[in-house]
């Protein structure tokens, strides 16, 4: 069955510390996509990144970086030099094929990140 | 550019009352549409998805229903709300063809009292 596990329920760090959010997934598909979303206190989910199953290159975007390892079915997210504005709930998600061209999204339970000044 | 509108932002309804939440997407056609619910302190649960007008798939049997009367309109309804229907409801859309991300509305916080 398709499943996403975010074992860290809540993480607290002090500003400027690095923090890694873990994501482990299970899928029956050979082609799939993984996503990270940020949910600030306002509630709206903000898309951060999409990664396909054939591309295991790590990606860096400013202070954000993502480590995709197919061998361990993990897609971890690291924030370098964290800032108070990074405080939010972060969700990892997995695409689940319904039909050709149609997908639904399986979400983990989220990790609440608190960055303290 | 594409935008998604969801309303109302907050809603307080008594037990047993009906519910109608509306979501519309602009700037795209033939999208996949989704309704998710987020219970307090929990993850996102997929409730319904739709691949076209009148085509609704339910993921979780419950007190809710969904309809898609127009290509870019998705409605979540209930005839009689239960206390357990309280939560944060999010509408989302994605492009029909190919693997893409889903884009979410701002959500509706529903409290059933």
Interface residues (C-beta under 8 A of the other chain):
Chain A: X6 X31 X32 X33 X35 X37 X42 X43 X44 X45 X47 X50 X52 X91 X93 X95 X98 X99 X101 X102 X103 X104 X105 X106 X107 X108 X109 X110
Chain B: X32 X34 X36 X42 X43 X44 X46 X49 X51 X57 X59 X88 X90 X92 X94 X96 X97 X98 X99 X100 X101 X102 X103 X104 X105 X106 X107 X109
